[in-house]
């Protein structure tokens, strides 16, 4: 989730409201969730659903869904505290500054806008700190444990080629009926009955998003089960075969997994585009400071080399004699064909601004001072490399989603949770 989007998710949580009576609505291990917390989150969820023109489920149903999300968040924050994860003020301020910059504001301007709109900036900071804390514990418990092998990438590309699905993306919606670990046969049967009942209603005209909001146990329930656009490799392995057999608008039969029973709907399909990139053939001369030569002296020297090139001396000859890049110096500074994103940003920005044959002004990067000359440009079909990179990213995302679902379910199953909604 981008920080720009997170801003709009957090803001309504901080609106001022008078709560004449506050009491406990859930006990979560040794912590509690208060009615005021639930009321604030209910307001933001209702506002979001109304903006999407979604039909709201009954108040009690929505309230239970929102409370379950608050419980999961509370459990993650408890685990983060036990693991010693703490977002200090410097880290928090840095992330807030990045959020402000994404909204084209300084941090002071960002704070003034919040306060002008009636929001409590201190409360906003703490909500944002909690989001960062949950991201950190998820990274530690899930993201850092996910690995993708070359063989997995090869297998995915081979399967995609067999189904002519190498670059296709699916917009999916999802409903989960969860089953606890080590569930009894009665629990499995009850979950099966729930999902069968949902599917029957969906196939007789019930709205998928509405059913997801009211009844799904998935993390995207309150957004109507919307998973967004996913490539085949980003899908859980037990989804992949099913998705390829469905047409736009169709809903799958129930799919069994360790997490429970799933229903998926194909909202839309796109893809199969080629990926064309522009490559640049470039050479450079690199000089850097050392114990005997200051950075300012290096800058003067690189400017002198540029003047000599402008006066007609050969770039390659000067590179062989002067460049301190061990990889290219002996080749007259030739770096070969460069792909976007391959070089450091300062180098790439200067390179992209040059005409063919033009020599740059001195360019500073973390490696030192450069002179660049663009020798040629070409377009290249990079679809195969692009697909391989996307396949690796897709597999990592799919594995992360699977592990996150399992981890959150285990976190919930192992916790002591008591609801007090009926005690109001």
N, C-alpha and C positions, 0 to 999 in steps of 0.2 A: 504494500500500500504506500503510495507516495505521501510525502508530508503535506503536499497541497491538499489532497483529499482528506487526510487526517485532520487538518484544520477544521473543515466543515463538519466532520463527524464529532469533534470534541466541543465545538462552540456551543451547540444547544444544551450540552450537559451542564453548562456553567451559568445558564440563565438564572437570574434571581427569582426566587419563588418563596412565598410564605407557606410553611408547612406547620399548621397548628398542632398536629399530633405526630410524633415520630416513635416508631417501635420496631422491633426486630421482625424481619420477614423470613430470615433463614439463618441457621447456625451452620458454619462451615469450619469443621475441626474446632480450633479454639477461637475462631473469629466469628463475626456476625455481619449480616447485610441488613441495612436499615431501610425502612419504608421510603425515606427521602431519597436514597440512592436509586431505589427501584423507580420512583416517580420521575426522577430526572432522566433516567435511561428510557423509560416509556415515552416521554415527550419527544425525544430525538427519534426514536423508532417510528412513532406515529407520523411525525413530520416527514420522514423519509418515505414512508409508504404512501402518504397522501401525495407527495410530489411525483411518485411513480404511478399515481392513479390506481393503486392496488386496493382491492376490497379488503377492509380490515376484518380479521377474525373476531370472535367474541372477546370481550375485555379479559375475561378470566383465562382464556387460552393464550392470548398474546402476553399477558402478564406472566404466566408460567414460562413461556419461551424466553422472555427477556430475563427473568430471574435465573434461569438455567445458564444463560450466557454470563451473567454477573458472577455466578458461583464458579464457573470455569476460570474466569479472569482472577477471582480471588485465590483460587488454588494455585494458579501460576505464580502470583505474587508471593504467596506463602513459600513455595518451593524456591523462588529466587532469593528470598530472605534467608532460608536455611542454607542455601548454596553460597552465601556471602556476596551476592550480586547487589551492587548499589550504584545507581547513576548519580555521580557527584555533580555539584553545581556547575563546574567548568564544562563537563560533557553535556549537561542539560542546556546550558547557554549556547554552546556551539551548535547543537541541533536546532535550537530555537532560531538562531541567526540564519541557519540554512533555510528553515521554513519561511522566515520573513523575506529572505532574498528571493525565494521562489514566488512570493507574492509581490515582488518588486518593492520591498520596503526595508528600511533598517529595523533593527530590533526595537529601538525607541518608538519609531513610527507604528510598528506592529502593536506594541503595548498601548499606545495612545488610541489606536483604532478599537482595540478590545474594550478599553475602559469607556470610550465614548459611546459604544453600543451597549454599555451596562453590564459587561462581563467582568468577573473577578479574575484579575491576571494571576494572582497567587494560586487560585484554584486551578486555573488553566495549566500553569506550570506543573502542578502536581499530577494532573490527569496525563499530561504529556510524559512526565517522568515514569508513570506507571506503564504507558505504552512502550517506552524504550526498555523498561525493565523486562516486560513480557517478551519483547523481541530478543533480548539478550539470553533469557533462559531457554527460549525455543531454539535459538542458535546453538546453545551449549548442549541441550538434550536431544536435538533432532538434526539440525542442519549440518553440524560438524561431523556427524556420524554417517552421513550419506556419501557413498563413493560410486563413481561411474567408471566402468572398465571399457577399454577399446572394443572388447568382444560384444558387450551389450550394445554399443553404438553400431557395430557391424550388423548385428542381428536385427536391430530395429530398421536400419536402412534396407536390409535384404527383404524383410517382411513388407515394408512400405512399397518397395519396388514391385513385389509380387502382387500387391493389391492396387498398383498405380496410385499410391497414396503418399508420395514422397514429400509433398509440400502442402498437403491439404490441412485445413484447420476447421474445427467444429465449435460452434457456439452451443454450449450445453447447459441444461438445468438438471438439478439433482435432488433427490429425496432419499434420506437415510432413515431406516428403522433400526436402531442400534440393538445389539445383543451383548450382554455382559460376557467377559471372559469366563470360561468354565460354566457356561449357562446350562441350566437344567433342560431336559426335553420339553417341559411345560413352558419355560421361558421362550425357547426357540419356536415352539408351536404358536404361542401368543404373538410373537413378532411376525411370523409368517402370515397369520390371520390379519394383522394390521396392514401389512403391505399389500396383501391380496385385496383387501377392502378398498384401500387407496386406489389401486390400479383399476378396479371395477368402476369407481366413481370418475376417475380421470378419463376412461374410455367411453363414458356415457356423458361427457361434456363438462366435468368439473375443471376449473382453472388450475393449471399446474402450480403456478406461483402462489395462489391462494392456499392450496393444500400444503405446499412446502412451508409457508409462513406459519400455518397453524399446527402442523404435525411433524415436520421433519426434525430429526435429531442431528442433522448435519450442521457444520459451522456456518454455512451460507443460508440457513433457513430463513433468517429475517430479511434477506434480499431476494426472497422467492426461489431460493435454491440455485441462483444464477452462478455458474462456474466461469462465465466469460468464454473467451476464445481459447481453445486448447488444441495443440497438435496431438496426433495419435500417441506419440511417445510420452506426452505429459499425463496421459490417462493411466489410472491404475491398471495393472495387467489384466484384471478380470473385466475391465470395461472395453479393452481394445477390440477384441473380436466382435463384440456386440455392436459397437459404434459403426463399424464398417458395413454392417448389414442393414442399418436403419436409414430411412430417407428423412428429409427435412420435415419436421412436425411430428414424427413418430415417437412413441414412448416404448421403452424396452419392457420385456417381462422382468420380474424380480431377479436380481443378480445377488447371489450369496457370496459373502466375503468374511474374513475374520471379524470385521467390524459390525456386521449385521446384514440386512437386506437393502438393496439399492434399486431405485428407479431412475432412469435417465431419459431425457427428452432432447432430441436434436432440434435446436431452435433455428440454426442456419449453418450453411457450409460455404467455405471459400478456399481459395488457394490455387496451387499448381502454377505459380508464377515463376519466371526465370529471375535470377539475381545477377544483375550486371553491375560491375564496379569499374571505376577509372583508376588505372595504375599509372604511376609516375616513375620514369627512369631518371635517377638523380645521382649526383656525386657531391662530395663535400670535402672540406678541409677542416680538421678539428685541432684546436689548441686549448690546453687547459693550464691553470695555475699549478704551481708546486712550491716546494720550500724555498726555491731560489727566484721564482718569478711570480709577481703579484698578478691579481686578476686584471688590474688596470693596465699593466704592461702587456698582458696577453691581448687585451682589446686593441691596444695600439699596434701590436704586431700583426694581428689578423686584418686590421684596416690597411696596413702597408701591403699585405699580400693581395688584397682586393685591388688596390691601386695598380699594382704590377700587372694583374690580369687585365684591368681596363686599358693598360698601356700596350697590351698585345702579348704578354707572356702566356705560355700554355698552362691551363688549369691543372691538367694531369701531372705535368712535370713538377709544378710547385707542390701538388699534393704528395707526390712520392718523396719529395725532399723535406717537407715540413709537417705533414699531418701526423698527429699523435694518436690517430685511430688505428690500432694494430690490424683490424680486420679489413679495412679498405685502403689504408695509406699506400700499400705496395701495389694496389691496382689503380693508382691514379685517383683515388677517392671514390671509385665507382661502388655504389650501394645496390646496383641492379634495379629491378622493378619493385617498387614499394607499393604496398596495399594500404588503403585508408585504415588508420588506427594502429599501424605498425610502428610508427615513430613517435617520439615524445611530442606533446602538443605544440610547443614553441617551434620545433623543427617543421612539423606538418603544416602549421599555419603559414610560415614563411614560404615553404615549398609550394603550397597551393596558390599563393599570390603571384608566383613567378611565371613569366612567359617562357616558352621553349627557347633555350640558349641564354637566357638572362641569368646574371649572377646576383645573388642577394647582398644586402648589407650584412654586416656582422650580426649573428643571431646568438643569443645567450640561452643555454639550457643547463640542466643540472650536470651535464657532462663537460661543459666548457663553452668555448666560442666556436661557432661554425661559419663557414662560407658555403653556400649551396649553389649549385647550377643544375637546372632542369634540362635534361638531354632530349626527352621525348615523353609523350603520353599515349595511352591506348585504353580501349575498353576491353574488358575481359569477362567472359561468362564464368562467374564464380559460384554457380549454382551448387556444384558438388561439394565444394568446401563449405559453403553457406549451410547446406543441408546437414552436413556432418556436425558443424557447430551447433545448429539448432537441435539436432537429434540429441546431442550430449546435454544441452540445456533442458530439453524436454524430459529426458530420463531423470535428470536430477530433480526437476520440479515434481514429477510424478512420485518418485521415491520419497521426497520430502513431505508431500501431501499425505501419502500413505502412513509414514512414520508419525507425522503429527497427529493424525486421526487416532492412531493406536495409542500414542502417548497420552493424549488428552482423555481418552476413554479410560485408560488405566488410572490416571490421576483421579478421575471422578469415582471410579469403582472402589479405590482404596481409601477414599476420604469418608469422614463422618459428616453427613449432611442431614439436617432436619429442617423441614419447611414449616413456617408459621403463618402462611397466608390466610388460613382459616380462623386464625385467632384474633382477627381484627375486630 
